[in-house]
Amino acid sequence: MIIELDSLIAYVNRRDKYHKVISKFFERIAAGELKNVKVAASAYLEYSLLLRSRGYGEDDIREDLLLFKDFPNLDEAPLTLEVLIKASELREMYNLSFFDSLHAATALLFDGVIASIDKVYTSIKNLKTVLPTEI
């Protein structure tokens, strides 16, 4: 299962409306109850760019990234050339945003499952979308 940007934001931002349920989702990952969970490297890139655009300093951004890097039982799915090619195909087929296509491509090439509250992924063939709020 691949995690994308919305779960990262909800976990870190205590004011996010999904913070409590996403925190429980991450607690289950840390406890080892959920297996083979990875964050798309593209989600970390998008997260960093988003924080920079909102005026956060490098120390703050790095602190958040280190939180995820050291998080128990949470791995990273790399951004590869194969992911970039698949993402390009998905953008043509489904008119996805650049980062949504990267996250979807990563999930399709990993295990075909993406954990997201974003409905954009539900129309993609062979991609199963699971709501972190329901896991």
C-alpha positions as CSV (number, residue, x, y, z in Angstrom):
1,M,0.0,0.0,0.0
2,I,1.3,3.4,-1.0
3,I,0.6,6.6,1.1
4,E,0.4,9.9,-0.7
5,L,0.5,13.6,0.4
6,D,-2.9,14.0,2.1
7,S,-2.1,11.5,4.8
8,L,1.3,13.1,5.5
9,I,-0.3,16.5,5.9
10,A,-3.2,15.2,8.1
11,Y,-0.7,13.4,10.3
12,V,1.5,16.4,10.9
13,N,-1.2,19.1,11.1
14,R,-3.2,18.8,14.3
15,R,-5.8,21.2,12.8
16,D,-6.5,19.0,9.8
17,K,-10.0,17.6,9.9
18,Y,-8.5,14.1,9.3
19,H,-5.7,14.3,11.9
20,K,-7.3,12.0,14.5
21,V,-8.2,9.2,12.1
22,I,-4.9,9.5,10.2
23,S,-3.0,9.4,13.5
24,K,-4.7,6.1,14.3
25,F,-3.8,4.8,10.8
26,F,-0.1,5.7,11.5
27,E,-0.3,4.1,15.0
28,R,-1.3,0.9,13.3
29,I,1.6,1.1,10.9
30,A,4.0,1.8,13.8
31,A,2.6,-1.2,15.7
32,G,3.2,-3.4,12.7
33,E,-0.5,-4.2,12.3
34,L,-0.4,-2.9,8.7
35,K,2.3,-4.5,6.6
36,N,4.1,-3.3,3.4
37,V,3.2,0.3,3.8
38,K,5.3,2.8,1.9
39,V,5.2,6.5,1.2
40,A,5.7,7.5,-2.4
41,A,9.0,9.4,-2.7
42,S,7.0,11.8,-4.9
43,A,4.8,12.5,-1.9
44,Y,7.8,13.6,0.1
45,L,8.9,15.9,-2.7
46,E,5.4,17.4,-3.0
47,Y,5.2,17.8,0.8
48,S,8.6,19.7,0.8
49,L,7.5,21.9,-2.1
50,L,4.2,22.7,-0.4
51,L,5.8,23.6,2.9
52,R,8.3,25.9,1.1
53,S,5.5,27.6,-0.8
54,R,3.8,28.3,2.5
55,G,6.9,30.0,3.9
56,Y,8.3,27.2,6.1
57,G,12.0,27.2,6.7
58,E,14.3,24.4,5.8
59,D,14.7,23.3,9.5
60,D,10.9,22.8,9.8
61,I,10.7,20.9,6.5
62,R,13.7,18.7,7.5
63,E,12.2,18.0,10.9
64,D,9.0,16.7,9.3
65,L,10.9,14.6,6.8
66,L,13.0,13.1,9.5
67,L,9.9,12.2,11.5
68,F,8.7,10.1,8.5
69,K,12.2,8.7,7.8
70,D,12.4,7.4,11.4
71,F,8.8,6.2,11.6
72,P,8.6,2.5,12.6
73,N,7.5,0.1,9.8
74,L,7.1,2.8,7.2
75,D,9.2,2.5,4.1
76,E,9.7,4.6,1.0
77,A,8.8,3.7,-2.6
78,P,11.4,5.3,-4.8
79,L,10.8,7.7,-7.7
80,T,12.2,5.8,-10.7
81,L,12.3,6.3,-14.4
82,E,9.6,3.5,-14.6
83,V,7.4,5.6,-12.3
84,L,7.9,8.7,-14.4
85,I,7.0,6.9,-17.6
86,K,3.9,5.3,-16.1
87,A,2.9,8.7,-14.6
88,S,3.1,10.2,-18.1
89,E,0.8,7.6,-19.4
90,L,-1.7,8.1,-16.6
91,R,-1.7,11.9,-17.2
92,E,-2.7,11.3,-20.8
93,M,-5.4,8.7,-19.9
94,Y,-6.9,10.3,-16.8
95,N,-6.0,14.0,-16.9
96,L,-4.3,13.7,-13.5
97,S,-2.2,16.4,-11.9
98,F,1.6,15.9,-12.1
99,F,1.9,14.7,-8.5
100,D,-1.3,12.7,-8.5
101,S,0.0,10.8,-11.5
102,L,3.3,10.1,-9.8
103,H,1.6,8.8,-6.6
104,A,-0.8,6.6,-8.7
105,A,2.1,5.3,-10.9
106,T,4.1,4.4,-7.8
107,A,1.1,2.5,-6.3
108,L,0.4,0.7,-9.6
109,L,4.0,-0.5,-9.9
110,F,4.2,-1.5,-6.2
111,D,1.1,-3.4,-5.2
112,G,-1.8,-1.7,-6.9
113,V,-3.1,-0.1,-3.7
114,I,-3.1,3.6,-2.7
115,A,-4.3,4.9,0.7
116,S,-5.9,8.2,0.1
117,I,-8.9,10.4,0.8
118,D,-8.5,11.9,-2.7
119,K,-11.3,10.6,-5.0
120,V,-9.2,11.3,-8.1
121,Y,-7.6,7.8,-7.8
122,T,-10.9,5.9,-7.9
123,S,-11.2,6.1,-11.7
124,I,-7.8,4.6,-12.4
125,K,-8.0,1.0,-13.8
126,N,-6.2,-1.6,-11.7
127,L,-5.6,0.8,-8.8
128,K,-7.4,0.1,-5.6
129,T,-8.1,3.1,-3.5
130,V,-8.5,2.5,0.3
131,L,-9.5,5.3,2.7
132,P,-7.1,5.6,5.6
133,T,-10.1,6.5,7.6
134,E,-11.6,3.1,7.1
135,I,-8.5,0.9,7.5
